[in-house]
Amino acid sequence: MHSDTPQTSRYDAMVIGAGQGGSPLAIALAGAGMKTAMIERDHVGGTCINVGCTPTKTMAASAHAAHAARRAAEYGVHVGGVSVDMVAVRRRKQEIVESWRAGGEGRLAAAAGLDLLRGQAAFSGPHSLKVRMVSPNGAADIRSLVAERIFINVGARPSVPALPGLESVPYLDSTTVMELDVVPEHLLIVGGGYVGVEFGQMFRRFGSEVTLIQRRDALFSREDPDVAEAVAAILREDGVELSLEARPVQVEAGTDGQVAVTADTPGGPKTYRGSHLLVAAGRTPNTDTLNLSAAGIGTDAGGNIRVNDRLETGVFGVYAMGDAKGGPAFTHISYDDFRILRTNLLEGGKASTADRVVPYVVFIDPQLGRVGLSETEARERGFDIRVAKMPMSWVARALEVGESRGLMKVVVDASTDLILGAAVLGMEGGEIAALLQVAMMGGVTASELRETTFAHPTLAESLNNLFKNWEER
């Protein structure tokens, strides 16, 4: 490592945060001949591998296994009583997390010209950082680093709402709830977004009583009302108690060791009591420790770093990617941010986030796969649309395997017959939404999909019937 002085190390590029966009970017920069520093204060892999996608979907698989075992008699299969060992569930989850994490660490270690520095970074100027190194013995070791290009990929953490009394109870968030070694007797969940709903169904299947408290009158504020209501119907069928239009105003510790949440509802104040409390109130960007003001980097009111459609901040040579910049907080979006930066900085391209199609999947069971515009969004943008809609109970494959809950809904431009967006709440909904995304990318029309020969019996062939079932305009 070359040093300008004994205290300062110079690099061509520095990446703050070894998440799903930052790590491949650092490897690509080093591969292009840039002396690169990767600074990570915690675990390689970011939110996705350590506390997000990987562990939650691993635990959801355990919950699905318990659910399938309880339903076995429906298929003519008889098993004994079903019990869930949360210690074993947690162990399986952690083993998979550590395997993925080790793989990421190995790729960084193998990259020539790349230094992985373990520590907390903060700006000391537009192109300089102070890094408080992580030391096993707790000794302070501050390093000064400079580079012409700096990439911020620090992710986000669970938000803590301003809810009176919350600090007085041992509440859980989306990270700590995965470390439970017992099945909660009664789990209260504050928040009816994607995180709250995924954990709600999961713990209901583990055996908990679950009450989900949502301040809005529906789940999933981004979804069309019919899709949100279909999700709510599935959760209710699974035994999750939904309390909508309930705005939490107070949390208290009960004398019996329980937790009490009081909420304002249309019928007046209501108190919910449970053994555990999960707060699922969104996420906060990890930008507050970066001393961004020292670099002149601007943020919005929520702490998200302001960038243009090429991911450039207001400081030349400084970029932000992933959750730290706001916008859709998905792993695949973070990775696409990496692609944009690689294209522009290493390949001479002109990629941007403008008009980026954003797919996502909510991993409830059945899945909610989404891509493009919802019906509400399409109408708000002034499109003349047609809507194709069909229940999953009309899909042969879904009936054959006993997974026929949900619906398919596709929004089509009436003038061009091109697909604008889709919501597939059903068995492998994410995969069917991906098929529709590819059709959108290739300009395949709804009429062409209606007449395509798909293998029988597959989920894909449901598109033949879907595009014959138009809602009246």
C-alpha positions in Angstrom: 0.0 0.0 0.0 1.4 3.4 -1.0 1.2 6.2 1.6 1.5 9.9 1.0 2.4 10.3 4.7 2.6 7.7 7.5 -1.0 8.7 8.3 -2.7 8.9 4.9 -3.3 6.2 2.3 -4.1 7.1 -1.3 -6.5 5.0 -3.5 -8.0 5.5 -6.9 -11.4 4.5 -5.6 -13.1 3.7 -2.3 -16.3 1.9 -1.7 -18.1 2.3 1.6 -20.2 -0.8 2.4 -19.8 -4.4 1.1 -23.4 -4.9 0.1 -24.8 -6.5 -3.0 -23.9 -3.5 -5.2 -20.7 -2.4 -3.4 -18.8 -5.6 -3.5 -19.1 -6.4 -7.2 -18.3 -2.7 -7.9 -15.1 -2.8 -5.8 -14.0 -6.0 -7.6 -14.7 -4.5 -11.0 -12.8 -1.3 -10.2 -9.8 -3.3 -9.0 -10.0 -5.5 -12.0 -9.8 -2.4 -14.2 -6.5 -1.5 -12.6 -7.7 0.9 -9.9 -6.2 0.7 -6.5 -9.4 0.2 -4.5 -10.4 0.2 -0.8 -13.5 -1.6 0.4 -14.6 -0.4 3.8 -17.1 -2.5 5.8 -17.9 -2.0 9.5 -19.8 -5.2 9.9 -20.4 -8.2 7.7 -19.7 -8.6 4.0 -22.9 -9.1 2.0 -24.9 -6.2 3.4 -28.6 -6.4 4.4 -29.6 -9.0 1.9 -27.3 -11.8 2.9 -27.0 -11.1 6.6 -30.4 -9.8 7.8 -32.6 -9.5 4.8 -33.4 -11.8 1.8 -31.3 -14.8 2.7 -32.3 -15.3 6.3 -35.9 -14.4 6.0 -36.6 -16.6 3.0 -34.7 -19.4 4.6 -37.0 -19.1 7.7 -40.1 -18.8 5.4 -39.1 -22.1 3.9 -39.2 -23.7 7.4 -42.6 -22.1 8.0 -43.9 -23.5 4.7 -42.7 -27.0 5.6 -44.7 -26.8 8.9 -47.7 -25.5 6.9 -47.4 -28.3 4.4 -47.1 -30.9 7.1 -50.3 -29.7 8.7 -52.1 -29.9 5.3 -50.8 -33.3 4.5 -54.1 -35.0 5.1 -55.6 -33.0 2.3 -53.4 -34.9 -0.1 -54.2 -38.3 1.5 -50.9 -38.3 3.5 -51.1 -38.8 7.3 -48.3 -37.6 9.6 -48.0 -37.2 13.3 -48.3 -33.9 15.3 -46.3 -30.9 13.9 -44.0 -29.0 16.2 -41.4 -26.3 15.4 -37.9 -26.2 17.0 -37.0 -22.5 16.7 -33.4 -23.2 17.7 -33.0 -25.6 14.7 -34.8 -23.1 12.4 -32.4 -20.4 13.5 -29.4 -22.7 13.1 -30.3 -23.6 9.6 -30.8 -20.0 8.8 -27.5 -19.0 10.2 -25.6 -21.8 8.4 -26.9 -20.5 5.1 -26.1 -16.9 5.9 -22.6 -17.8 6.9 -22.0 -19.8 3.8 -23.1 -16.9 1.6 -21.1 -14.4 3.7 -18.0 -16.5 3.4 -18.4 -16.7 -0.4 -18.5 -12.9 -0.6 -15.5 -12.5 1.7 -13.6 -15.0 -0.5 -14.3 -13.1 -3.7 -13.1 -9.8 -2.2 -9.9 -11.5 -0.8 -9.1 -13.0 -4.2 -9.4 -9.6 -6.0 -5.9 -8.2 -6.8 -5.5 -4.5 -6.0 -8.4 -4.5 -3.5 -8.0 -3.9 0.2 -10.8 -4.9 2.6 -10.7 -2.6 5.6 -12.9 -3.3 8.6 -14.1 -0.1 10.2 -16.5 2.8 10.4 -16.0 5.4 7.7 -16.8 9.1 7.9 -16.0 11.9 5.5 -13.3 14.4 6.5 -13.5 16.3 3.1 -15.0 15.8 -0.4 -12.6 13.1 -1.3 -11.2 12.0 2.1 -12.3 9.6 4.8 -11.4 8.9 8.4 -11.9 5.2 9.2 -12.1 4.0 12.8 -10.8 0.4 12.4 -12.5 -2.5 14.1 -10.0 -3.9 16.6 -10.6 -7.1 18.5 -9.0 -5.6 21.6 -10.9 -2.4 21.4 -7.8 -0.2 20.7 -8.5 2.9 18.7 -6.9 2.9 15.2 -7.9 5.8 12.9 -6.8 5.7 9.3 -7.0 8.6 6.8 -7.8 7.7 3.2 -8.1 9.8 0.1 -9.4 8.9 -3.4 -10.8 10.7 -6.4 -13.8 8.5 -6.6 -15.9 7.4 -3.6 -19.0 5.2 -3.7 -21.4 5.1 -0.8 -23.3 1.8 -0.4 -24.1 1.9 3.3 -27.6 0.4 3.2 -30.3 0.9 5.8 -31.6 -0.4 9.1 -35.0 -0.9 10.7 -36.6 2.4 11.7 -37.7 3.1 15.3 -41.0 5.0 15.3 -41.7 7.8 17.7 -44.1 5.6 19.7 -44.5 6.6 23.4 -43.5 3.8 25.7 -41.7 1.8 23.1 -38.3 2.1 24.8 -39.8 0.6 28.0 -40.4 -2.9 26.4 -38.1 -5.4 24.8 -39.5 -5.0 21.3 -38.2 -6.8 18.2 -37.3 -5.6 14.8 -36.8 -7.4 11.5 -33.3 -8.4 12.5 -33.8 -9.4 16.1 -37.0 -11.4 15.5 -35.0 -13.9 13.5 -32.9 -14.7 16.6 -35.8 -15.9 18.8 -35.2 -19.4 20.2 -38.9 -20.0 21.1 -42.1 -19.7 19.2 -43.9 -16.6 20.5 -47.2 -17.3 22.2 -48.8 -14.2 20.7 -46.9 -11.9 18.4 -48.1 -8.4 17.9 -46.8 -6.7 14.7 -47.0 -2.9 14.3 -46.9 -2.2 10.5 -48.8 -3.8 7.6 -46.1 -3.4 4.9 -44.2 -6.2 3.2 -41.9 -6.9 6.2 -44.8 -7.1 8.7 -46.9 -9.3 6.4 -44.1 -11.7 5.6 -43.2 -12.2 9.3 -46.9 -12.3 10.3 -47.7 -15.3 8.1 -44.3 -17.0 8.9 -44.9 -16.9 12.7 -48.5 -17.9 12.4 -47.2 -21.0 10.6 -44.7 -21.6 13.3 -47.6 -21.7 15.7 -47.9 -18.2 17.1 -51.1 -16.3 17.5 -50.5 -13.2 15.4 -52.1 -9.8 15.4 -51.1 -7.3 12.8 -51.8 -3.6 13.6 -51.9 -1.4 10.5 -52.6 2.4 10.6 -54.0 2.5 7.0 -57.3 1.0 5.9 -55.5 -1.6 3.8 -52.2 -3.6 3.6 -49.6 -2.7 1.0 -50.1 1.0 0.2 -48.4 0.6 -3.2 -50.8 -2.1 -4.5 -54.2 -1.8 -6.1 -57.1 -2.2 -3.6 -58.2 -5.5 -5.1 -54.7 -7.0 -4.8 -54.3 -5.7 -1.2 -57.6 -7.2 -0.2 -56.8 -10.5 -1.7 -53.6 -10.6 0.3 -55.6 -9.7 3.4 -58.1 -12.5 2.7 -55.2 -15.0 2.5 -53.7 -13.9 5.8 -57.1 -14.1 7.5 -57.6 -17.6 6.1 -54.3 -18.5 7.6 -55.4 -17.2 11.0 -53.6 -13.9 11.2 -55.8 -11.2 12.9 -55.7 -8.0 10.9 -56.5 -4.7 12.7 -56.7 -2.1 10.0 -57.2 1.6 10.5 -55.5 1.2 13.9 -53.0 3.9 14.7 -50.7 2.9 17.5 -50.3 5.6 20.2 -48.9 3.9 23.2 -46.8 0.8 24.2 -46.7 -0.5 27.8 -45.2 -3.4 29.6 -47.9 -5.5 31.3 -47.5 -6.8 34.8 -47.9 -10.3 33.5 -44.8 -10.0 31.3 -46.9 -9.3 28.2 -46.7 -6.2 26.0 -49.7 -3.9 25.4 -50.2 -1.7 22.4 -53.0 0.9 22.4 -54.2 2.2 19.1 -56.8 4.7 17.9 -59.4 3.0 15.8 -62.6 4.2 14.1 -64.4 2.6 17.1 -62.3 4.3 19.7 -59.1 3.3 21.6 -58.3 -0.4 21.6 -55.6 -2.2 23.5 -53.9 -5.3 22.1 -51.9 -7.7 24.4 -49.3 -10.2 23.3 -46.2 -12.0 24.5 -43.9 -10.3 21.9 -43.9 -7.1 19.9 -42.4 -6.8 16.4 -42.0 -3.2 15.0 -42.0 -3.2 11.2 -42.1 0.5 10.5 -39.9 0.9 7.5 -36.1 1.4 7.2 -33.7 4.3 7.8 -30.6 4.9 5.7 -27.2 4.4 7.4 -26.0 7.8 6.4 -26.1 9.5 9.8 -22.6 8.3 10.8 -20.8 9.4 7.5 -20.4 13.1 8.4 -21.7 14.0 4.9 -21.6 17.7 5.7 -17.8 17.6 5.7 -18.0 16.6 2.0 -20.8 18.8 1.1 -23.1 15.9 0.2 -26.8 16.6 0.3 -29.6 14.4 1.7 -33.4 14.6 1.8 -35.4 14.9 5.0 -35.2 11.2 5.5 -31.4 11.0 5.3 -31.3 9.6 1.8 -28.4 10.8 -0.3 -29.5 12.9 -3.3 -28.3 11.6 -6.6 -29.1 12.2 -10.3 -30.1 9.4 -12.7 -26.5 8.4 -13.1 -26.1 8.0 -9.3 -23.9 11.1 -9.0 -24.1 13.2 -5.8 -23.6 16.9 -5.9 -19.9 16.4 -5.3 -17.9 15.4 -8.4 -16.5 11.9 -8.2 -18.8 10.8 -5.3 -21.6 8.4 -6.0 -24.4 6.7 -3.9 -26.0 3.4 -4.6 -28.4 0.9 -3.1 -30.7 1.8 -0.1 -28.7 4.8 1.0 -30.0 6.9 -1.9 -33.7 6.1 -1.3 -36.1 4.7 -3.9 -36.9 1.0 -4.2 -35.0 -0.8 -1.5 -34.4 -4.1 -3.3 -31.2 -6.2 -3.7 -31.7 -6.4 -7.4 -32.0 -2.6 -7.6 -28.7 -2.2 -5.7 -27.1 -4.7 -8.1 -28.5 -2.7 -11.1 -26.9 0.4 -9.6 -23.6 -1.4 -9.8 -24.3 -2.2 -13.5 -25.0 1.5 -14.2 -21.8 2.6 -12.5 -19.7 -0.1 -14.2 -21.2 0.8 -17.6 -20.6 4.5 -17.2 -17.2 4.5 -15.5 -15.5 1.5 -17.0 -17.2 0.9 -20.3 -17.8 4.4 -21.6 -21.6 3.9 -21.6 -24.5 6.2 -20.7 -26.7 4.1 -18.4 -29.1 5.7 -16.1 -32.0 4.9 -13.7 -34.5 6.7 -15.9 -37.5 4.6 -16.7 -36.0 1.6 -15.0 -38.5 -1.3 -14.6 -38.7 -2.3 -11.0 -39.8 -5.9 -10.3 -40.3 -7.2 -6.8 -41.7 -10.2 -5.0 -43.4 -10.3 -1.6 -42.5 -13.8 -0.3 -45.8 -14.6 1.4 -47.4 -17.9 0.4 -48.6 -17.6 -2.3 -46.1 -15.1 -3.6 -47.0 -11.7 -4.8 -45.0 -11.0 -7.9 -45.1 -7.4 -9.3 -43.6 -5.6 -12.2 -44.3 -2.3 -13.9 -47.3 -0.1 -13.3 -50.3 -1.0 -11.2 -53.8 -0.2 -12.5 -53.9 2.8 -10.2 -50.6 4.2 -11.4 -51.4 3.6 -15.1 -54.7 5.5 -14.7 -53.0 8.3 -12.8 -50.5 8.6 -15.7 -53.3 9.0 -18.2 -52.9 5.7 -20.1 -56.0 4.2 -21.8 -55.8 0.7 -20.4 -57.4 -2.7 -20.5 -57.2 -5.0 -17.4 -57.0 -8.7 -17.7 -57.8 -10.5 -14.4 -58.3 -14.1 -13.4 -58.4 -16.1 -10.1 -55.7 -18.7 -9.6 -58.5 -21.2 -9.1 -58.9 -21.2 -12.9 -55.3 -22.4 -13.3 -55.0 -26.2 -13.8 -51.5 -26.5 -12.4 -52.5 -24.6 -9.2 -55.5 -26.8 -8.7 -53.5 -30.0 -9.2 -51.0 -29.2 -6.5 -53.6 -27.7 -4.1 -52.3 -24.1 -4.3 -55.1 -22.2 -5.9 -55.4 -19.1 -3.8 -54.8 -15.6 -5.2 -55.3 -13.9 -8.6 -53.5 -12.7 -11.7 -53.9 -9.2 -13.0 -52.2 -7.5 -15.9 -52.5 -3.9 -17.1 -52.3 -3.5 -20.9 -52.1 -0.3 -23.1 -55.4 -0.4 -25.0 -53.9 1.3 -28.1 -50.7 -0.8 -28.5 -51.7 -4.1 -26.7 -48.4 -3.9 -24.8 -48.1 -4.9 -21.2 -47.7 -2.0 -18.8 -47.5 -3.9 -15.5 -48.6 -7.0 -13.7 -49.5 -8.4 -10.2 -49.5 -12.1 -9.8 -50.7 -13.3 -6.4 -50.4 -17.0 -6.6 -48.2 -20.1 -6.6 -44.7 -19.0 -7.9 -46.2 -15.6 -8.6 -42.7 -14.1 -8.8 -41.7 -16.4 -11.6 -44.9 -15.7 -13.7 -44.3 -11.9 -13.1 -40.7 -12.4 -14.4 -42.1 -14.1 -17.6 -44.4 -11.0 -18.1 -41.4 -8.7 -17.5 -39.5 -10.4 -20.3 -42.5 -10.0 -22.5 -42.5 -6.3 -21.6 -38.8 -6.0 -22.5 -39.3 -7.7 -25.8 -42.5 -5.9 -26.9 -44.6 -9.1 -26.9 -48.3 -8.1 -26.9 -51.0 -9.5 -24.8 -52.6 -11.0 -27.9 -49.4 -12.9 -28.8 -49.2 -14.3 -25.3 -52.8 -15.4 -25.5 -52.0 -17.4 -28.6 -48.6 -18.8 -27.5 -48.3 -22.6 -27.1 -47.0 -23.2 -23.6 -46.4 -26.7 -22.2 -49.3 -28.3 -20.3 -49.8 -28.3 -17.4 -47.6 -25.4 -16.5 -48.3 -22.1 -14.7 -47.2 -20.3 -17.8 -50.1 -21.6 -19.9 -52.4 -19.7 -17.6 -51.6 -16.6 -19.7 -53.6 -18.1 -22.6 -56.8 -17.8 -20.5 -55.8 -14.7 -18.6 -55.7 -12.6 -21.8 -59.2 -13.8 -22.7 -60.6 -12.5 -19.5 -60.8 -8.7 -19.7 -62.6 -6.6 -17.2 -65.3 -4.3 -18.6 -64.0 -0.8 -19.3 
